[in-house]
Amino acid sequence: MEHQTPQFTNAAIFGASGGIGKALCSALMERGAKVHAGSRSGGAHVEGAQGFRFDLTDETSIAAAAETMRDDPPDLVLVATGVLTLADGTGPERSYKALDGAAMGEVFALNTIGPALIAKHMLPLLPRQKRCVFAALSARVGSISDNRLGGWHSYRSSKAALNMLVRNFAIELGRTHKEAVVAALHPGTVDTALSEPFQGNVPDQQLTEPMEAAQNLLAVIDGLSPSDSGGHFDWQGETIPA
């Protein structure tokens, strides 16, 4: 990983209503970037950002969002979406006995398929002649070789599949965008609604506030070069094994 100090001028955040997404919008605006903030409501969520509407489960809405940016394409796209506990309270499975096909399908739709469709429509917009980045929030538990505890079947496997897609996208995009970086990022345990039900087992010093997490992630992105494209990195910039 080579240290670089790029200045992104135009960023698109998918998932701007979440804790990390909202913080990323604020942090990028502080850097002077124009920010497109995407959410289901279409609100800006951060003053000064330009809101747009999208739904992870509706490809038409993702395609429409990308079309609005075609004439002013971003050089940074961040997918800050994800689900651990479903809206009905269904949480990560502790055993294979708890697997439910419908719940598993919903987790994959939100954690894997949705981000893949964002990539489908946003990667073609990235500039070819300068450094650009597409990054998606993943999770350390998506690492197959680092799995020591088992469980959390749908969440783990959906993130492992996302990591594979990131690798695939990096290979394909690299053929036409020599300065591009595609990466999966693990933000650590962040004080957001996603992690709230599981924070009781996390030491205080290991629970990160959203703005700190956003700054950490942007610092990692700053240090990535095209040779890192396709990798999965934690909030400290360390490579997470596949």
C-alpha positions in Angstrom: 0.0 0.0 0.0 1.5 3.3 -1.1 0.7 6.6 0.6 -1.0 9.1 -1.5 -2.7 12.4 -0.8 -5.5 12.6 -3.4 -8.2 15.2 -3.4 -11.6 13.8 -4.4 -13.7 16.5 -6.0 -17.0 14.6 -6.4 -18.3 11.8 -4.2 -21.4 9.7 -4.2 -22.4 8.0 -0.9 -25.0 5.3 -1.1 -26.4 4.9 2.4 -26.1 8.5 3.6 -28.9 8.1 6.2 -26.9 5.6 8.2 -24.4 6.5 10.9 -21.3 5.8 8.9 -22.7 7.1 5.6 -23.8 10.4 7.2 -20.4 10.8 8.8 -18.7 10.1 5.5 -20.7 12.8 3.8 -19.7 15.3 6.5 -16.1 14.3 6.4 -15.9 14.6 2.6 -17.6 18.0 2.6 -15.0 19.2 5.1 -12.4 18.2 2.6 -14.1 20.3 0.0 -15.7 17.6 -2.1 -19.1 17.9 -3.7 -21.2 15.1 -2.2 -24.2 13.2 -3.6 -26.0 11.7 -0.6 -28.2 8.7 -1.4 -30.9 7.2 0.7 -34.4 5.7 0.4 -36.0 9.1 1.3 -33.8 11.1 -1.1 -33.0 13.6 1.6 -29.6 15.2 1.8 -29.1 14.3 5.5 -26.1 16.6 5.7 -26.4 20.3 5.0 -24.9 21.2 1.7 -25.0 17.7 0.2 -27.1 16.9 -2.8 -29.6 14.2 -2.0 -30.8 11.5 -4.3 -33.2 8.6 -3.9 -32.4 4.9 -4.3 -33.5 1.6 -3.0 -31.1 -1.3 -2.7 -33.8 -3.8 -3.8 -34.9 -1.7 -6.8 -32.4 -1.7 -9.7 -34.5 0.9 -11.6 -34.0 3.4 -8.8 -30.2 2.7 -8.8 -30.0 3.2 -12.5 -32.0 6.4 -12.3 -29.6 7.7 -9.5 -26.6 7.0 -11.7 -28.2 8.7 -14.7 -28.5 12.0 -12.6 -24.7 11.9 -12.2 -23.7 11.1 -15.7 -22.9 14.6 -16.7 -21.0 15.3 -13.4 -19.5 11.9 -12.6 -18.0 11.1 -9.2 -14.4 10.1 -8.7 -15.3 8.4 -5.4 -18.2 6.1 -4.9 -18.8 4.6 -1.4 -21.5 2.0 -0.6 -22.2 2.5 3.1 -25.1 0.1 3.3 -25.6 -3.2 5.1 -27.9 -5.1 7.4 -27.1 -7.4 10.3 -30.6 -7.6 12.0 -33.6 -7.5 9.7 -36.5 -5.1 10.1 -38.6 -7.8 11.8 -36.0 -8.4 14.4 -34.5 -11.5 12.8 -30.8 -11.4 13.9 -27.7 -13.3 12.8 -28.1 -17.1 13.2 -26.1 -18.8 15.9 -26.7 -22.2 14.4 -27.5 -23.8 11.0 -30.7 -25.0 12.7 -31.9 -21.4 12.6 -31.5 -20.9 8.9 -34.5 -19.5 7.0 -34.5 -19.2 3.3 -36.5 -16.0 3.1 -34.5 -14.3 5.7 -31.2 -15.4 4.1 -32.4 -14.1 0.7 -33.2 -10.7 2.3 -29.8 -10.5 3.8 -28.1 -11.3 0.5 -30.4 -8.8 -1.4 -29.2 -6.0 0.9 -25.6 -7.0 1.6 -24.5 -8.5 -1.7 -26.9 -8.0 -4.6 -27.7 -4.3 -3.9 -24.1 -3.2 -3.8 -23.4 -5.3 -6.9 -26.1 -3.4 -8.8 -24.7 -0.1 -7.6 -21.4 -1.1 -9.0 -23.1 -2.1 -12.3 -24.4 1.4 -12.8 -21.7 3.5 -11.1 -18.5 1.9 -12.3 -19.0 3.0 -15.9 -19.2 6.6 -14.8 -15.8 6.6 -13.1 -13.2 8.7 -14.9 -10.6 6.8 -16.9 -7.7 9.2 -16.9 -7.3 9.9 -13.2 -7.4 8.1 -9.9 -10.9 7.0 -8.8 -12.2 4.7 -6.1 -15.2 2.5 -5.6 -15.4 1.1 -2.1 -18.1 -0.9 -0.3 -18.4 -1.5 3.5 -17.8 -5.1 4.3 -16.9 -6.9 7.5 -14.0 -8.9 8.9 -16.4 -11.8 9.6 -16.7 -12.2 5.8 -13.2 -13.6 5.7 -13.3 -17.4 5.2 -9.8 -18.1 6.4 -10.2 -15.9 9.5 -13.5 -17.6 10.6 -12.8 -19.3 14.0 -16.3 -19.1 15.6 -18.8 -20.0 13.0 -22.4 -18.8 13.2 -23.9 -15.7 11.7 -24.3 -17.7 8.5 -26.3 -15.3 6.3 -24.3 -12.2 7.3 -20.9 -13.9 7.0 -21.7 -15.5 3.7 -23.2 -12.3 2.2 -20.1 -10.3 3.1 -17.8 -13.1 1.7 -19.8 -13.0 -1.5 -19.5 -9.2 -1.6 -15.7 -9.5 -1.2 -15.6 -11.8 -4.2 -17.6 -9.4 -6.3 -15.2 -6.6 -5.3 -12.3 -8.7 -6.5 -14.1 -9.4 -9.8 -15.0 -5.7 -10.3 -11.4 -4.7 -9.7 -10.1 -7.1 -12.3 -12.6 -6.0 -14.9 -12.4 -2.3 -14.2 -8.6 -2.4 -14.2 -8.6 -3.3 -17.9 -9.9 0.1 -18.8 -9.3 2.3 -15.7 -5.6 2.0 -15.0 -5.7 4.4 -12.0 -8.9 2.9 -10.4 -9.2 1.3 -7.0 -12.0 -1.1 -6.0 -11.9 -2.2 -2.4 -13.9 -3.7 0.4 -13.5 -1.9 3.8 -14.1 -3.1 7.3 -14.9 -0.1 9.6 -14.5 -1.8 12.9 -17.3 -1.9 15.4 -19.0 1.5 15.1 -21.6 3.0 17.4 -24.6 2.7 14.9 -28.0 1.1 14.8 -26.5 -1.9 13.0 -24.1 -2.8 15.9 -26.3 -1.6 18.8 -27.8 -5.0 19.7 -24.3 -6.5 20.0 -22.4 -3.7 21.7 -22.7 -5.3 25.2 -19.8 -7.6 24.4 -17.6 -4.9 22.9 -15.1 -3.1 25.2 -15.6 0.7 25.2 -12.1 1.3 23.7 -13.1 -0.9 20.7 -16.4 1.0 20.0 -15.8 3.8 17.4 -17.9 6.9 16.9 -19.2 7.3 13.4 -17.1 10.4 12.6 -13.9 8.7 13.8 -14.8 5.7 11.7 -15.4 7.9 8.6 -12.0 9.6 9.1 -10.3 6.2 9.5 -11.9 4.9 6.3 -11.0 7.9 4.3 -7.4 7.6 5.5 -7.3 4.0 4.3 -8.7 5.1 0.9 -6.1 7.8 0.7 -3.4 5.2 1.0 -4.7 2.7 -1.6 -3.1 2.4 -5.0 -4.2 0.5 -8.1 -2.0 -2.4 -7.0 -4.3 -2.7 -3.9 -7.5 -2.9 -6.0 -9.6 -5.9 -5.2 -8.5 -6.2 -1.6 -10.3 -6.1 1.7 -8.9 -3.7 4.3 -9.7 -2.9 7.9 -10.0 0.6 9.4 -6.2 0.6 10.1 -5.4 -0.2 6.5 -4.3 -3.8 7.2 -5.2 -6.4 4.6 -7.9 -8.9 5.7 -7.4 -12.4 4.3 -10.0 -13.9 1.9 
